[in-house]
Amino acid sequence: MNNYELMVIFTPVLSEEDYKAAQKKFTSLVKENGGKVVHENPWGLKSLAYPIQKKTTGLYWVLEYSAPSDFNEKLKIQILRDETILRFMATKLDKYAVEYNGRKRSGVSTGTEKVEA
């Protein structure tokens, strides 16, 4: 089982129910294929750095999960079939990234916070 982080940008025209249904679809896909969802983080509507399909905003969602290595190909196929997704990026996390994300979620100092003068 490897640790991964998936960031997805959904089209901004989705309703709140459709946005939540799309998130649930991918979390259940992870669980059905023997994986485990570690953390979900819906960022919501954010501006894009450049227009994608003539859209300047997108609904961001980050999923941290652990799954077998062959699962990512199945996930990629499902993502490419979904017309509501503008962009996605799956990243394999090493042990340091997993530790960093865990500390960040629990509120422990990670050493990368900005210090106000």
Buried (B, 14 or more C-beta within 10 A) or exposed (E): EBBBBBBBBBBBEBEEEBBEEBBEEBBEBBEEEEBEBBEBBBEEEEEBEEEBEEEEBBBBBBBBBBBEEEBBEBBEEEBEEBEBBBBBEBEEBEEEBBEBBBEBEEEEEEEEEEEEE
